[in-house]
Amino acid sequence: MALLLANTPIISWKFLLTLYIVGATANQALFLAVHEITHNLAFKSINANKALSIFANLPIGMGYAAMFKLYHAEHHKYQGVEGIDTDLPTKFEGKLLQSFWGKLFFL
């Protein structure tokens, strides 16, 4: 891809679209990797899984892997319990995201 885009201006639809697609795909893959590692699926050792999740989190640029494990464990333990399960929208989010404009804002 680098060779194909070598002579492409940075501010061009071709370069920006490629950047967006490749970047978004890589970012989502890393988020999924951190999720799976949170379930201790990479190594038998919990500490090795922690280290790998932090390492996989580095390219994302926003450190979340350490806290994600706590919130995710809580999500599994209290799934569907309002106020505890962080995957449930709040009442405000539910109202805000009902409309077309709210959903567009969320995207």
Secondary structure, 3 states (H helix, E strand, C coil): CCCCCCCCCCCCHHHHHHHHHHHHHHHHHHHHHHHHHHCCCCCCCHHHHHHHHHHHHHHHCCCCHHHHHHHHHHHHHCCCCCCCCCCCCCHHHHHHCCCHHHHHHHC
